[in-house]
Amino acid sequence: DFHDNRATTPTISVRHGPTDWPLGDGPFKAGFRVVSDIPIDANVPVISTTVNGVKLETPAQNTAIVYHPATTDGEAAAFAPGGPFPVIVFGHAKRLPAPAAQLCPGAPADTKQDFRQVLGILAQLARWGFVTIAPDLSWLTTDAGSPTSRKLVLKDALAYLKGENSRAGSPFSGKLKTTSFAAMGHSFGGDAAIFLGTSGLISIDALGLIAPSAAGSEISEIAAFAPKPVLILHGTQDTSTFGAQNAPLDIFAAASATKHLVKIDGANHFGYTDGICIPGDGPATITQRNQQRIAIAYLTAFYRRYLGSVTAADDYLSSARIASIRTTSILRTAMPTSISPKTLPGPRSSMTACLPCPETTVSFPRSTRNTVSALSPGEKIIWLFR
């Protein structure tokens, strides 16, 4: 069963994405609105500091961008029929203001607009029927209690939309599902999403974590989110001190089911954004566009499955998509439990589960559709998409 993956959680390693990613454009258009009247929780500390000549301070009210399913693309577009729609809050990455000379040529220097730096992801989620809200977190960059403060700001954004959903005259009135929500975050924004998900402040049903960082407590905190689903994206080139390094792997290991890990070969830390690039990031070996497209595909499949109970994209999160990948390697590892020998047939070779046994790799051509319908408790599968 797809939901019961406590013993069969896949690790998906993407080497080269198919040309049809990310799942097409979806049934809707992507409309958006910028809102600037979000109340800020009184427990968020008052910030007032200057970094590299840039003033960072707590605003009177916060700003966010909201993407939603629409009848046409663009700002202030009318909501599409078919709601109410699920709502996802997004926390962006943390970076200090820096002179343009310390950035890649053409990269944005204004960190106060970083909440607009994942619009490719947010717009595509809107096209598939999700409302996303990304609040400005840039003013919290120097806050020592950043994960806790960011958690509260993400909560404030959801509370704002919940209020707007019931306010007469609001463009969001009656358009949103507000009994529960989902969270998503990149880097330190992923940390905030974890803390929000386990805080009890507001009901969070699923976590999508893009290269989440970890200062320590996030690793132990993620286990408390179980059994709700978690998707973690990790780039093999996210190796510098500016990025997450192995934190996504540590967080995934600490998480309990239900969980999915997507390893993107050649992806670095900021390649998920629309344009942020710093020379100190790990050297990506895929384009920023392709890195974002892969992230979009898996995030869309994940939220469609767990927020919408849509099974059409399950092949992104299970073994079924093996048939549409050029070459796939399967690492099947027997975990320390009592299992019976089992053979996975293939056209070139076969692999038998054993106890104990080393990881074994077997490759299949694209034309072959191999499935694993019955895994014994304790076994796991690692899908390596090449």
C-alpha positions in Angstrom: 0.0 0.0 0.0 1.3 3.4 -0.9 0.5 5.0 2.4 2.1 2.2 4.4 5.8 2.7 3.5 7.2 2.3 6.9 9.4 -0.5 5.7 9.6 0.4 2.0 10.4 4.1 1.9 12.1 4.8 -1.4 15.2 7.0 -1.8 15.0 8.4 -5.3 18.2 9.6 -6.9 17.6 11.7 -10.1 20.5 11.9 -12.6 18.7 13.2 -15.7 15.1 14.3 -15.8 12.8 13.2 -18.6 11.9 15.9 -21.1 8.2 15.9 -20.0 8.9 16.9 -16.4 7.3 18.6 -14.4 4.1 16.7 -15.0 2.9 19.2 -17.6 1.3 22.5 -16.9 -1.7 21.4 -14.8 -5.4 22.1 -15.3 -5.2 25.7 -14.0 -3.4 29.0 -14.6 -1.3 30.7 -12.0 -2.6 33.9 -10.5 -0.9 35.8 -7.7 -1.4 38.6 -5.3 1.1 40.5 -3.0 -0.4 41.1 0.4 1.2 43.5 3.0 -1.1 43.5 6.0 -0.2 40.2 7.8 -0.1 40.7 11.6 3.1 39.6 13.3 3.0 37.4 16.4 3.9 39.4 19.6 6.4 36.7 20.5 8.5 37.4 17.4 11.5 39.6 18.6 11.8 43.1 17.5 14.7 43.3 15.1 16.7 46.5 14.3 20.2 46.1 12.9 22.3 47.0 9.8 24.2 44.4 7.8 26.5 45.6 5.0 24.7 48.9 4.8 21.2 47.2 4.7 18.7 48.0 7.4 16.9 44.9 8.8 14.0 45.6 11.1 10.7 44.1 12.1 7.9 45.6 10.0 4.6 46.8 11.4 2.9 44.2 9.3 4.5 41.5 7.1 4.4 41.1 3.3 3.9 37.9 1.4 3.2 36.7 -2.1 0.2 34.3 -2.6 -0.1 32.1 -5.7 -3.4 30.4 -6.5 -5.2 28.4 -9.2 -6.7 31.0 -11.6 -8.5 31.4 -14.9 -5.6 33.4 -16.4 -1.9 33.9 -15.5 -0.8 37.0 -13.7 -1.5 39.4 -10.8 -5.0 39.8 -9.4 -6.3 37.0 -11.7 -9.6 35.5 -10.8 -9.7 32.3 -8.8 -10.4 29.2 -10.9 -13.6 27.3 -10.1 -13.3 24.0 -8.3 -12.2 25.1 -4.8 -11.8 25.2 -2.0 -8.1 24.6 -2.6 -5.4 23.2 -0.2 -3.0 25.8 1.2 0.8 25.5 1.6 3.0 28.0 3.4 6.6 28.4 2.2 9.6 29.6 4.1 12.5 30.9 2.0 16.2 30.5 2.6 18.3 32.7 4.8 21.1 34.8 3.4 22.8 37.9 4.6 22.8 41.1 2.5 26.0 41.2 0.4 27.6 43.5 -2.1 26.8 42.6 -5.7 30.5 41.8 -6.1 30.1 38.8 -3.8 27.3 37.3 -6.0 27.2 35.6 -9.3 26.8 38.1 -12.2 23.1 39.0 -12.6 22.1 37.4 -9.2 19.7 39.6 -7.1 21.4 41.5 -4.3 18.2 42.6 -2.5 17.5 39.9 0.1 14.2 41.7 1.0 12.8 40.2 -2.2 13.9 36.6 -1.4 10.3 35.6 -0.7 9.8 36.0 -4.4 12.7 33.8 -5.4 10.8 30.5 -5.7 8.0 31.7 -8.0 8.7 28.9 -10.5 7.8 26.3 -7.8 4.9 28.3 -6.4 3.4 29.0 -9.8 3.5 25.4 -10.9 1.9 24.2 -7.6 -0.9 26.8 -8.3 -1.4 25.2 -11.8 -2.0 21.9 -10.1 -4.6 23.2 -7.6 -2.7 24.5 -4.6 -2.6 27.9 -2.9 0.8 28.9 -1.7 1.8 31.8 0.5 5.5 32.9 0.9 6.0 35.5 3.6 9.0 37.7 3.8 11.5 36.3 6.3 14.5 38.4 5.3 14.3 40.7 8.3 14.8 37.7 10.6 18.2 36.9 9.1 20.2 37.9 12.1 17.8 36.6 14.7 19.5 34.1 17.0 16.2 32.3 17.5 15.5 32.2 13.8 13.8 28.8 13.5 11.4 29.6 16.3 10.7 33.1 15.0 10.3 31.9 11.5 7.9 29.3 12.6 5.7 32.0 14.1 5.9 34.1 10.9 4.8 31.0 8.8 2.0 30.5 11.3 1.0 34.1 10.9 0.8 33.7 7.2 -1.6 30.8 7.4 -3.7 32.5 10.1 -4.0 35.5 7.8 -5.3 33.4 4.9 -7.7 31.5 7.2 -9.1 34.9 8.3 -9.3 36.1 4.7 -11.2 32.9 3.7 -14.1 33.9 6.0 -14.0 37.7 5.4 -16.7 39.0 3.2 -15.2 40.9 0.2 -11.8 39.2 0.4 -10.5 37.8 -2.9 -9.8 34.6 -1.0 -13.3 34.3 0.6 -14.5 30.7 0.4 -11.7 29.7 -1.9 -9.4 27.9 0.7 -9.3 24.7 2.7 -8.6 26.0 6.2 -9.2 23.0 8.5 -5.6 22.0 8.0 -2.6 23.1 5.9 0.8 22.0 4.6 4.3 23.5 4.9 7.3 23.8 2.6 10.6 25.4 3.1 14.1 25.8 1.7 17.2 25.8 3.8 16.5 27.6 7.1 12.9 27.9 5.8 12.8 24.1 5.9 13.8 24.2 9.5 11.0 26.6 10.3 8.6 24.3 8.4 9.7 21.4 10.7 9.1 23.4 13.9 5.8 24.6 12.6 4.7 21.1 11.8 5.4 19.8 15.3 4.4 22.9 17.2 0.6 22.3 17.5 0.0 26.0 16.7 -1.8 25.1 13.5 -2.6 21.8 11.9 0.1 20.8 9.3 -0.6 17.6 7.2 2.5 17.3 5.1 6.1 18.7 4.9 8.0 19.4 1.8 11.6 20.2 2.7 14.0 21.6 0.1 17.6 21.2 1.2 16.7 21.8 4.8 19.6 22.8 7.1 20.0 21.6 10.7 21.5 23.3 13.7 20.8 20.2 15.9 17.3 20.2 17.3 15.7 19.9 13.8 17.0 16.3 13.6 15.3 15.2 16.7 12.2 17.4 16.0 11.3 15.8 12.7 10.6 12.4 14.3 7.7 14.0 16.2 5.9 14.8 12.9 5.3 11.1 12.2 3.2 9.4 10.9 2.4 12.4 8.6 4.3 12.5 5.3 7.6 14.2 4.6 9.4 14.8 1.3 13.1 15.9 1.4 15.1 17.1 -1.5 18.9 16.8 -1.4 21.4 17.9 -4.0 24.7 16.0 -4.3 26.5 19.3 -4.9 25.1 21.0 -1.8 28.5 20.7 -0.2 29.6 24.1 0.9 29.3 25.9 4.2 26.7 28.2 2.5 24.4 25.2 2.1 22.8 22.3 3.9 25.7 19.7 3.3 24.5 16.4 4.8 21.7 17.9 6.9 18.9 16.7 4.6 20.2 13.1 4.9 20.4 13.4 8.7 16.9 14.8 8.9 15.6 12.0 6.6 17.3 9.3 8.7 15.7 10.8 11.9 12.3 11.1 10.4 9.8 8.3 10.8 7.4 7.0 8.2 5.8 8.2 6.0 8.9 9.8 4.3 10.5 10.2 0.8 14.0 11.3 0.0 14.9 12.6 -3.5 18.6 13.0 -4.3 19.3 15.2 -7.2 22.6 14.5 -8.8 24.5 17.7 -9.6 22.2 20.0 -7.7 23.5 22.6 -5.3 21.9 24.7 -2.5 20.5 27.8 -4.2 19.7 26.2 -7.6 16.1 25.6 -6.5 15.5 29.4 -6.6 14.6 31.5 -9.6 17.9 33.4 -9.7 19.9 33.4 -6.4 23.5 32.4 -7.0 26.6 32.9 -4.8 30.1 31.8 -5.7 30.5 30.0 -2.4 27.8 27.5 -3.2 28.6 24.0 -4.3 29.4 23.8 -8.0 26.2 22.6 -9.7 26.6 20.3 -12.7 23.0 20.8 -13.9 21.3 24.0 -14.8 19.3 26.0 -12.3 16.3 25.6 -14.5 16.6 21.8 -14.6 17.2 21.6 -10.8 14.0 23.6 -10.2 12.0 21.5 -12.7 13.0 18.3 -10.9 12.0 19.8 -7.6 8.7 21.0 -9.0 7.9 17.5 -10.3 8.4 15.7 -7.0 6.8 18.5 -4.8 3.8 18.5 -7.1 3.5 14.7 -7.0 4.0 14.7 -3.2 1.3 17.3 -2.4 -1.2 15.9 -5.0 -0.8 12.5 -3.3 -1.0 13.5 0.3 -3.2 16.7 0.2 -5.5 15.7 -2.6 -5.4 11.9 -2.5 -4.6 11.9 -6.2 -2.9 8.7 -7.3 -2.1 9.8 -10.9 1.4 10.9 -10.0 2.3 8.1 -7.7 4.9 6.9 -10.2 7.1 9.8 -9.0 7.0 8.5 -5.5 7.1 4.7 -6.1 8.7 2.1 -8.3 6.3 2.5 -11.1 8.1 5.4 -12.8 11.0 3.0 -13.6 9.4 2.3 -17.0 9.8 5.9 -18.2 13.4 6.4 -17.2 16.1 5.7 -19.6 18.2 3.5 -17.3 17.4 2.7 -13.8 19.6 1.1 -11.1 17.9 -0.6 -8.2 19.7 -1.0 -4.9 17.8 -3.4 -2.8 19.0 -3.8 0.8 17.9 -6.4 3.3 17.5 -4.7 6.7 18.2 -6.6 10.0 15.0 -8.6 10.2 13.9 -12.1 9.4 12.9 -12.4 5.8 12.6 -15.1 3.2 14.8 -15.1 0.1 13.1 -13.3 -2.8 14.2 -12.8 -6.4 13.6 -9.6 -8.4 13.5 -10.7 -12.0 15.1 -8.6 -14.8 16.1 -9.1 -18.4 19.8 -8.9 -17.8 20.2 -10.3 -14.3 18.4 -10.9 -11.1 18.9 -10.0 -7.5 18.0 -12.1 -4.4 17.2 -10.6 -1.1 19.3 -12.2 1.7 20.2 -11.7 5.3 22.8 -10.4 5.6 23.7 -9.3 2.1 25.5 -6.3 0.5 23.8 -3.7 -1.6 23.5 -5.0 -5.1 22.9 -3.1 -8.3 20.9 -4.3 -11.3 20.2 -2.2 -14.4 17.2 -2.5 -16.7 16.6 -0.8 -20.1 13.9 1.8 -20.4 11.5 -0.5 -22.2 11.3 -2.9 -19.2 8.7 -2.2 -16.5 9.9 -3.9 -13.3 7.9 -3.7 -10.2 8.3 -4.9 -6.6 4.8 -5.8 -5.4 5.6 -7.6 -2.2 8.5 -6.5 0.0 9.1 -8.2 3.3 9.1 -6.1 6.5 12.4 -4.4 7.0 13.5 -4.2 3.3 14.0 -1.0 1.6 14.5 0.1 -2.0 16.7 2.8 -3.3 15.8 4.0 -6.9 18.7 5.5 -8.8 17.3 7.4 -11.8 20.0 7.8 -14.5 
